[in-house]
Amino acid sequence: MFLKKDKRPNGKTFLSIVKGYRDPVTKKSKAKSMLKIGYLEDLYDEYDDPIAHFTELAKSMTEKEKLSNAPLEFSFKKDEIIDDKTNRKNLGFLVLSYFYHFLGIDDFWNNRQRTAGVDFNLNHVFQALTFLRILNPSSKKASFESLDEFFFDFDFECHDIYRALDVFNFYLDDLILFIHESIRANLGRDLSRVFYDVTNYYFEIPYQDDFRRKGVSKEHRPKPIVQMGLLMDNDSIPISFELFKGNTNDSSTLIPTLHKLKDSFNLGRVIVVADKGMNSGMNMTYNILNRDGYIFSQSVKGADSELKEFVLDESDYCFLSDDFKIKSRIVPTRIWVVDSQGKRKQVSIDQKQIAFYSKKYDDKAKNDRANAIDKARRMIARGNSIPYSSAYRYIKNNFIDHDTGEILNDYDHLSLDTDRIYEEEKYDGYYLIVSSELDMNDSDIIDAYQGLWRIEESFKITKSTLAARPVYLSKRDHINAHFFDMFCSSCNFKIT
């Protein structure tokens, strides 16, 4: 391997470490990029002599590769028995280690070790936390205590993990960008569509602070939460994430996350795919002004009367099968935005609106409602002790008898809201998607939107397999670092 110095059109010199090899077919000499370093001019702040430093690194990487490819020899007795007292080690992390090093995360931390000002190995701490988050997710203390079970080369103490969290948080944005560039260079990255969604994680604490705030919990928990916005590429690999205060509205998280992404990642045009929680005038306007696109779902039940009429009107629907029909139109649409003076005003944009009906979705909606109605009836029978649930919306509270003016007692004022049930039934199976992509095929837009299950699946993985919570941390920087570890583990998990 050797250090390549590439003069770019902007006048700067880009450094990378490449490996020379001979193409087995053409027999010509070629080079493969092993590590993208950055612009030479930007490295003088960190290194006295970047050329010498990375030339030496290329040599060490060559030696490291030679050692890793060297054959191993060992012997054992045929009649030897492994008993419980044998000091056995778990090697299950080797696959994860391969991709960790393939992405160059070890080189990232080794390059920053000198300037980090710590006396422990950052790379050893980070890889231990990343691997154990997948293999044995637990608290930082429990992770440290389980290290003896694995064939790890660790030389740090438990308190070093908590010290390292501050460093990890400091370099968070740099490493996310580094991983992005590594994936793009070595695996390729499809950013034609970018999926975005928000979830939240609750904390088992009895109080709020400036960051962990009470908000709309996805799990209907009355505990303080933090919001996480996650961006994912078209291959289901996470791109970036952002944490927000627990009381932050979902729709207001998209622009800060996208703005940071566009500035740092130097992306071309992307189409943002998100659910109706992101469907706001400001989010639409932001994407249009930045020459990007959007594909958002929109509530049919919450739409205005004209749009509801368009969806329910059977004319112009095209049946793609016996159980699926679709139609679309391009119309000028008025949306609310906030101008530079903070005043709300309406602007007009051209928008494609796609309505479709699915018998499968119709059956699911009817089944879900039947279960909710059955639960609502049981709640009514119990009287006024009604816990929060999705069935609550089907219960009507008539506190006053409108004929006599009498205030009704607890057991008499509850009834089934039949008007609401009838109104909702009209929209069973109907869905609405709005998009800036006026020339995009309707089926392609629907396929793109239905790809959102990937990001929802990613959230399920973080909350189950990777056990993102409970979070035994209170400092905001440490909480950021915890979810940063989760993000890197998720990247490793997805690529693996």
N, C-alpha and C positions, 0 to 999 in steps of 0.2 A: 504494500500500500504506500501511497505517496501523497504529498500535499499538492493540490491543484490550485493554481492562481488564475482565475478567469476574469478578464477585463470586460465589464458590462457596458452597455450603451450609455448609462448615466455617468460614466467616467470612473466609477468605483471598481475596486478589485474584490471579487467574491471568492472566498476560500472554502474549499471542501476537501475531504479526504476520499480518494478514489482507489479502487483496486483494479490492477491490470490483469487481463486474462485473454486467452486466445479462443475465438469463436470456434466451436467444434465442427460447424458446417462450412463456414467461409474460410476458416483458418486465418482470419485477419485478427490483428490485435485490437482489443476493445477495452473500455474502462467502465466500471460500475461504481456509482456513487455510494459510499459507505457512511459518510457523515457530512451533513451540510453545516458549516460553521457560521458564516456571516461575512459582512463586509470588513475588509482589512482596516479601513479607516475608522470603523467604529470600535475596534478591538484594542486600540492603544490605551484606552482608559482603564482596561482590565489587565493587560499584559504589556510588559516592557518591550518584548520582542515577539509579537504574535507568530511571525514566520518560523522562528526557531522553536517556539513552544509547540506549535502544531506539527512541525516536521518531526519532532521527537515523539509526539503522540502517535503519528502515523507509523513510526518504527515500532513503538510499543504495541500498537494494535496488530501489527504483522506478527510479532513474537507471540502475542496472546493467541492469535488464530492458529499458529503452528503448534502451540502447546495443546490447544483444545482438540486438534485433529490427531494428536499423537495417540498411538494405541495404548490401552491399559492392560496390564498383566496382573493376575491374581491367582491364588491357589487356595484350595480348601480340602478338608478331609471328607471322603464320601460318607463316612459314618458319623460325622459331627452333627449334633442336634442343637438347634437354637432354643434356649430356654428363656424363661421370663426375665432372668437377671441380665440378659445380654443387652448392651446399650445400643438398641436399634434406633435408626434415624429415618424420618420420612423424607422421601425424594420426590414427592408429588408436585413440588413447585417447579420442577425442571422445565416443563412445557411453558409455564408462565415466565420463567426466567429467560427462556429463548426469545420470546416476543418483547420482553422488557429491554433486553440488550439489542434486539433487532431495531427497536424504535430509537435506541441511543440514549435512553433516559439515564443510564449509568454514566455516560460521557457528560451529559448535561450537569449532573451534580458534581462529578469529579472536577469539571472545569471551574465550578463556583466554590469549591471547597476552600481554596486559598483566600478568597476575599470575604468569606462568610463570617470569619472571626469566631469559629467554634472549634473545640478540641475533640470532637467526635466525628465519625465518618457519616456525612449526610446521606450518601448513597446507600450505605448499609441500613440506616434507619428507614429510609423511604421505601426501599425494596422489601424490607421485612413487613412494613405496614401494608404495602400494596398486595403482596402475596398472601398474607394472613387474612386480609379483608375478604379474599375469595375462598381460601382454604379453611379458615377457622375464625369467622367474624366475631369479634368481641371487643371489650374495652381496650384502651391502650395498655393499661396495666396487665390485663389478662393476656393480651397479645405477647407482651414481653415475657411473661411467665411461661408461655408455651413454646418459646423459641428453642428450648432444649430438645423438643420433639422433632425438630427439623434439622437438615444438614446445612444450616445457615452459617456463614462466616460473619458473626456479629461481635463487635467489640465496643459496645456501648451499654450504659446503665439505663434503668427505667426512667430516671429523671431527665435523661438526655432526649427521650422521645418528646416530652413536653417542651423542652427548650427548642427542639427541632421544628415544632409546629409554627413558631414565630418565623423561622427562616423559610419554611415551605410557603407560608402565606405571603411573604415578601416577594418570592419568585413565582408566585402562582400564575400570573399572566404570561410571563416569559416561557414557562414550561408548557402551558397550554398551546401557545403559538409554536413552540419547538415540536411538540407532538404532532400538531397539524401539518407542519412542513415535512416531518419525517414520514407521515402516512401518505401525503401527497406525492413525495419523491419516490417512495419504495413500493407502495401499494396502488397508488392512484386514488383520487378522491372525486366522487360524483357530487358536485354542488349545484347541479341544475335545479334541484328542489331541496329546500331546507325546511325541516319539520321543527315546529316549536310548540312547546306546551309548558304548563306550570303545575307543580304539585307543591305540597307543603309537608313539613315534618313537625310533629308536636314534641314538646319537652315536658317531662314529668316534674314540673316545678310549680309551686303555689303562687307565683308572682310573675309580673311582667318586668321587662327592662327595656332599654332603648332599642333593642334588636329583636328579642323574642317577645312578640306581641300577640294578643288575642285577635283572631281574624276568622274568616270563613274556612273552617277546617274541612279537608276532603274526607276525613274520617269522622266528622261530627263530634270532635273532642272539644271540651271546654277549656283546653290547656293552651298556653302560649305556643305560637308556631313561628317558623321561618318559611318564607316562600322560596322555591327554587325554579328558575326558568332554565330550560335545557334546549339546546339546539342540536339537531342530529342530521347527518347527511343522508343521501339517497340510498346508502348501503347500510343504514342503521348504526353507524359508528358515531358516537358523540363528538361534537365539534367544540362546544364551549358551554359554560354554565354561568349563572349569576345568582347570588343570594340577595333576597330583599327582606325588609321588615315584614313581620307576620300580618300586619294590617294593610299591606299594599294590595291595591286592586289588581286582579290578574291582567287586565287589558293594558295597564300602565307599565308592565314589565317588559313588553316586547321591544319598544323603541330603544331604551338604554342598552339592552342586550345586543340588538342588531347594530346599533351605532358603534359599540365597542368592537364588534366583530368586523364590520366593514373597515374601520380605521386601522385595525391591527393586522388583519389577514389579507388585505389587498385583494378582495374578491371581485369577480366580475358580476354580471347580473345574476341574481338569484330569485327564485319564486318561493315565498314563504307560505307554508301550508300549516294551518292552525284551526282549532275549533272555534265555536261561536264566542267563547270567552275573550278572544282577541279581536273580535269583529267590532271595531270602533272607527269613527271617522278619522281620528288622529293616526291610527295605525295604517289605514288605507292610504292616507295622504303621504305619510312618511315614505312608504314603499314606492309610490308613484313619483314623488319628487326626487328620489334617489335612483330612478330608472329601474327599479326592481318590480317584482310582481307579487300578487297575493292570491291565495285560494282559501277562503274562509267559509265555514258553514254558517247558516243563519237560522234562527228559530222560526218555524212556520207559525206556531201559535202566537208568538210575540210580534209578528210582522204587522204592518198596517193593512187596512181592509183591501186596498187595491192589490197588494202582493199576495194576500191570502186568496183572493179571487182568481189570480193568475195560476196559482198552484192547484186549486181545486177544479178549475175549469178543464173539462175533459178534452176539449178541442186542442189540436196540434200535438198531442202526445204521440210519440212513436214507440210502438211495442218492440222491444229487442228480444223478448221472449214472452211466454204466457204470463209470467209472474213479474215482469219488469218493464216499465215504460219510462220515457224521458222526453223532455222538451226544454228549450232554452230561448232566450231573447237577449238582445242588447238594448239597454235603455239608459237614458240620462238619469242619474240618481243623485238626489240631494243628500249630502252628508254634513254633519256638524264638525267643525274644527275650531281650534283656539288660535287666534292670530298672535303676532309678536307683542301686542299690547295686553294679551291675556283675555281678550274678548271672544266670546263664542259667536260664530257666524256660519251660515250655510254656503257650501260651494257645490257645484254640479260636476260630476264625473261620468264618463261612459263606463258601464259595468255590465258584464255578462252574468245573467241569472239563470241557473240550471235547476229545474225541478225534476225530481224523479220519484217513482213509486216502486217499492219492493214488497212483494207478498210476504217474504221472510221477515222483513222489519215490521210489517203489519201484524203478523201473528205474534211476534215477540212483544210488541207494544200492548196488544190485547191481553196476553198472558201476564205481563208485569202489572197491568192495571187491575186485572182480576184478583191477583194476590194482594195488591195494595187495598182494594175495596174490601176484601175479606178481612184484612187486618183492621181497617177503619171501623167495620161493623163490630169487631170484638172490642175495640177501644171505646166505642160509643156505649156498648153494654156495660163497661166498667165504670162509666161515669166520667168525672172531670179529672181523673188521674191519667193524663195523656202524655207519655214520653214523646220526645221528638222522633219522627220517622218520616219516610216518604209518603206514608199513608195519611199524614196529618192534613195534606192539602184537600183531601176528599171529605173532610168533616166541616160542616157548617155550624157556626156558633150564633145562635139566635138568643141573645141575652134579654131581649125585650119582646113581648108579645105585641105585635103591631096593631092588633085589634083592640086590646084592652089597655096597653101601656104597662102591663104588669111585668116586673122583673122576674124572670124565670129562675127556678132553683137549679142547682148544679146538674142534676140528672135529666132535666127536661130541655136544657138549651142546646143539646148536641143532636145533630142529625146528619144524614148523608147528603152531600152536595151534588144532587143529581144533575143540576144545570151544568156544573163544571165537567162532570163525567161525560155528558152528551156533547159538550163543546169540544173536549179533547178527542173524542172518538172520531170526529170528522177528519182529523189529520193523521190518523194511524197509517204508517207505512210511507208517508210523504216526507221528503227531505228537500232542503234548499241549500244550494251552494252559490256563493257570489265570488266573482273573480275579475281581476284586471286583464286576464289573458283572453282578449277578444277573439283572437285567431286560433286559439287552442281548441282541439277537438273536445267535444263534450265528454265523451267516454274517458279521454285521457285526464281531464280535470277530475272526474269522479274517482278514477284509479289513484290519482295523486292524493286526493283527500283521504281515501280509504287506507292509504299508507300510514296514517297517523297511529294505527295500532302498534307500529314499531316503537314509537316513543312511549306509548302507554305501557308496553311490555318492558321497556327499559326502566321505567319507574317501579314496576312490580319487582324487577330484579333487585333494585337498590333497597327496596323495603323488605324483601324476603331473603333471597340468596345472600346478598351482601350486608344485610342487617344494618342499614344506615342508622337506625335508632334502636334503643335509647342512646342519646349522646351525653356522655359523662364529661362535658366541658361547659364552661360558662363564658370565657373571654371570646369576644367576637372573632378575633384573629385565629383563635384555636378552632372555633366552629367552622370558619372558612376553610382552614387547613384540613379538617376532618372530611368535609364534603369534597375537597380537592382530591384527597386520597381516594374517596369513593368514585370520583370522576375518572381518575387514572386506572383504578381497578376495573371500572366498567369498560374503558377502552381496551384494556388487556383482555378482559372477559369476552368482549365482542369479537376482537380480532382472532383470539384463540378458537 
